[in-house]
Every structure is written in C-alpha cells, then in structure tokens.
Amino acid sequence: MTASPSPEPSERTLVAGIGNVFLGDDGFGVEVVQRLARRPLPPHVEAVDIGVRGVHLAYQVLDGCDTLILVDAVHRGGAPGTVRVIEVTEQDRAAPDEVPVVDGHRMTPDAVLALLETLRTGIGGSAPRRVFVVGCEPADLTEGIGLSAPVAAAVDEAVESVLRLLDEPSGRGAAERRTADRNSGVAAEGRPPAPL
C-alpha cells in the first residue's frame, strides 16, 4: 500500500482546539477536536489539540495553511451551549499596533490571531486565506475539569459544524461575519479579547 503524498502547506486545513481543560467550559475546543480526530478526515485536514499552547499554534500556522478553524468557548451573549460559526475577515486579522499580551493559560482566538499577524509581519510566513471560529457560549469558566451540561451537549453540533466547513468549497455557508468592532470579541467571558 502506498501512502498518499502530503498536501502542500497552501492546501492544508488546520482545525485547532484551544482552551484550558482546567477551567470548565474553556475545555470545549479541546473536546471537540478530540472527537473530530476519531473521524476519518480528508488528507489535507489536520485536527490538533492545542489547549493553551497558542504561541505554538501561531508558529504552526506560519508554516502554511490555507484554512484555519479555531474551536473554543466564546462569549457572544447567547444562551450557554449556543454554537456559532464565525468568519474572521482579513481586516479583522490586521497586526495590532502594540505587541499582543500573551497569557499561556488564557489564549483566546483573538490573542492567537493577533500574535500570528505580529509574528508574520516581523519574521515572515504565510497567513491563512480563510479563518473561522467555531465557538460555543460557555456556562461555567471556573476552575474544574469537565464541561457543563449545556456545553457538553453542544460538542456534537460543533463537530458537525466543522465538518460542514470542511465540505463546503467556500466554507461560508453558515458562518456569520465577524464585525470590525474590536470589542465584539471572540473571547469567553472573563477573558478580555486581545486587540485584533
């Protein structure tokens, strides 16, 4: 049996589960990616449990990927367990005026994207053509292991949302566009959004 060739970095799709599993619902992204990794995925798709290693993720993206899908707990004002697919536009990914604050225990999608653009501007590398956040409204971000009931019930829906993004050529079917309002945040409550 011959192994299929690895996809070129420009064709690669990276699905990254981010969050701190020791802060309740903040472990949502990690759980979604772990379930997704048990499914057969196209050869150009890599599902990675990043956890709180946002700096590692930024460097991994700089190695090249066409599409980046971040999965995390995000506070958008909905009921706990609400899953949203958010398209992050290029203008929302502009490098911040200041060096982003890096907190290894609380890397939000905003912080990862700000760090990515800062590094890309400084050392080079390529930015993904498309960026999506598959987020779930958290119920409980206090210290403790395990997801709350509404967030645990949303994991399968989030897995299906990621799979739909992977199936759609444009990936835009069900994604809401992120507003340019930097305070609209793709950060969970209790975690301030980094400038984007």
C-alpha positions as CSV (number, residue, x, y, z in Angstrom):
1,M,0.0,0.0,0.0
2,T,1.4,3.4,-1.0
3,A,0.9,6.4,1.3
4,S,-0.7,9.4,-0.4
5,P,1.5,12.4,-0.7
6,S,1.3,15.0,2.0
7,P,-0.7,18.1,1.0
8,E,1.1,21.3,0.1
9,P,1.1,23.8,3.0
10,S,-1.1,26.1,0.9
11,E,-3.8,23.3,0.6
12,R,-3.7,22.4,4.3
13,T,-6.6,23.0,6.6
14,L,-5.8,23.2,10.3
15,V,-8.5,22.6,12.9
16,A,-7.2,23.7,16.3
17,G,-9.0,23.1,19.6
18,I,-7.9,25.7,22.0
19,G,-8.8,26.3,25.7
20,N,-7.8,25.3,29.2
21,V,-9.3,22.0,30.3
22,F,-8.8,23.0,33.9
23,L,-11.4,25.9,33.6
24,G,-14.6,24.0,33.0
25,D,-16.2,25.0,29.7
26,D,-13.0,26.5,28.4
27,G,-12.0,23.0,27.5
28,F,-14.8,22.9,24.8
29,G,-12.4,23.3,21.9
30,V,-10.1,20.5,23.1
31,E,-13.1,18.1,23.5
32,V,-14.5,19.0,20.0
33,V,-11.1,18.4,18.3
34,Q,-10.6,15.1,20.2
35,R,-13.9,13.8,18.9
36,L,-13.2,15.1,15.4
37,A,-9.9,13.3,15.4
38,R,-11.7,10.0,15.8
39,R,-13.5,10.5,12.5
40,P,-12.0,10.0,9.0
41,L,-10.8,13.3,7.8
42,P,-9.6,14.3,4.3
43,P,-5.8,14.1,3.9
44,H,-5.4,17.8,3.7
45,V,-7.1,18.3,7.2
46,E,-5.2,18.2,10.4
47,A,-7.1,18.3,13.7
48,V,-4.9,19.4,16.6
49,D,-5.5,19.6,20.4
50,I,-3.6,22.9,21.1
51,G,-5.0,23.5,24.5
52,V,-3.3,26.6,25.9
53,R,-0.3,26.5,23.5
54,G,-1.4,29.5,21.5
55,V,2.2,30.5,20.7
56,H,2.9,27.0,19.3
57,L,-0.3,27.3,17.2
58,A,0.8,30.7,15.7
59,Y,4.1,29.2,14.6
60,Q,2.4,26.1,13.2
61,V,0.1,28.3,11.1
62,L,3.1,30.4,9.9
63,D,4.4,27.1,8.3
64,G,1.5,27.4,5.9
65,C,-2.2,26.5,5.8
66,D,-5.0,27.7,3.5
67,T,-7.7,27.5,6.1
68,L,-7.6,27.8,9.9
69,I,-10.6,26.7,12.0
70,L,-10.3,27.6,15.7
71,V,-12.6,25.8,18.1
72,D,-13.1,27.4,21.5
73,A,-15.5,28.7,24.1
74,V,-16.6,32.2,23.0
75,H,-18.8,34.7,24.8
76,R,-21.2,36.3,22.3
77,G,-24.2,36.9,24.5
78,G,-26.2,33.8,23.7
79,A,-27.5,31.0,25.9
80,P,-24.9,28.6,27.2
81,G,-24.4,25.8,24.7
82,T,-25.1,28.0,21.7
83,V,-22.8,27.1,18.8
84,R,-21.7,29.7,16.3
85,V,-19.5,29.6,13.2
86,I,-17.8,33.0,12.8
87,E,-15.8,34.0,9.7
88,V,-12.9,36.2,10.7
89,T,-12.2,38.6,7.8
90,E,-8.8,39.8,6.7
91,Q,-9.3,43.3,8.0
92,D,-10.0,41.8,11.5
93,R,-6.7,40.0,11.3
94,A,-4.6,43.1,10.8
95,A,-1.5,43.2,13.0
96,P,-2.2,45.2,16.2
97,D,-0.4,48.5,16.9
98,E,1.1,47.0,20.1
99,V,2.6,43.6,20.7
100,P,-0.2,41.4,21.9
101,V,-0.2,40.2,25.5
102,V,0.5,36.5,25.7
103,D,-1.0,34.6,28.6
104,G,-0.2,31.0,28.2
105,H,-3.2,29.9,30.3
106,R,-5.8,32.0,28.5
107,M,-5.1,32.2,24.8
108,T,-8.3,33.3,23.1
109,P,-8.9,33.2,19.3
110,D,-8.3,37.0,19.2
111,A,-5.0,36.6,21.0
112,V,-3.8,33.8,18.7
113,L,-4.7,35.8,15.6
114,A,-3.1,38.9,16.9
115,L,0.1,37.0,17.7
116,L,0.0,35.3,14.3
117,E,-0.2,38.7,12.5
118,T,2.5,40.2,14.7
119,L,4.9,37.3,14.0
120,R,4.0,37.2,10.3
121,T,4.8,40.9,10.0
122,G,8.0,40.5,11.9
123,I,9.5,37.3,10.7
124,G,7.5,36.4,7.6
125,G,5.5,33.3,6.8
126,S,2.1,33.0,5.3
127,A,-1.3,33.8,6.7
128,P,-4.3,31.5,6.1
129,R,-6.6,32.6,3.3
130,R,-9.6,31.8,5.4
131,V,-10.1,31.8,9.2
132,F,-13.2,30.6,11.1
133,V,-14.0,30.3,14.8
134,V,-16.4,27.5,15.8
135,G,-17.4,28.7,19.2
136,C,-19.7,27.7,22.0
137,E,-21.3,30.0,24.6
138,P,-19.8,28.9,27.9
139,A,-21.8,28.4,31.1
140,D,-19.0,27.9,33.6
141,L,-15.4,29.0,33.4
142,T,-14.4,28.4,37.0
143,E,-11.6,26.1,38.0
144,G,-12.6,22.5,37.5
145,I,-12.4,19.7,34.9
146,G,-15.4,18.9,32.8
147,L,-17.9,20.7,30.6
148,S,-21.2,22.0,32.0
149,A,-24.3,20.1,30.7
150,P,-25.3,22.6,28.0
151,V,-21.8,22.9,26.6
152,A,-21.2,19.1,26.7
153,A,-24.5,18.7,24.8
154,A,-23.2,21.2,22.1
155,V,-20.0,19.2,21.3
156,D,-21.5,17.0,18.6
157,E,-23.2,20.1,17.0
158,A,-19.8,21.8,16.9
159,V,-18.1,18.7,15.3
160,E,-20.8,18.7,12.6
161,S,-20.3,22.5,12.1
162,V,-16.5,21.8,11.5
163,L,-17.3,19.0,9.1
164,R,-19.7,21.3,7.1
165,L,-17.0,23.9,6.8
166,L,-14.6,21.2,5.5
167,D,-17.2,20.0,3.0
168,E,-18.1,23.5,1.6
169,P,-15.7,24.8,-1.1
170,S,-16.1,28.4,0.2
171,G,-16.7,27.4,3.8
172,R,-19.1,30.3,4.2
173,G,-22.5,28.6,4.2
174,A,-23.4,29.1,7.9
175,A,-20.7,31.4,9.1
176,E,-21.6,34.8,10.5
177,R,-19.1,37.5,9.6
178,R,-17.1,39.0,12.4
179,T,-17.7,42.7,12.8
180,A,-14.8,45.1,12.7
181,D,-15.8,46.2,16.2
182,R,-12.7,45.0,18.1
183,N,-14.8,44.8,21.3
184,S,-17.3,42.4,19.8
185,G,-14.7,39.8,20.9
186,V,-14.3,36.2,20.1
187,A,-13.3,35.7,23.8
188,A,-15.0,33.9,26.5
189,E,-16.4,36.0,29.4
190,G,-13.8,36.6,32.0
191,R,-11.1,36.6,29.3
192,P,-10.6,40.0,27.8
193,P,-10.3,40.0,24.0
194,A,-6.9,40.8,22.7
195,P,-6.7,43.5,20.1
196,L,-7.4,42.1,16.6
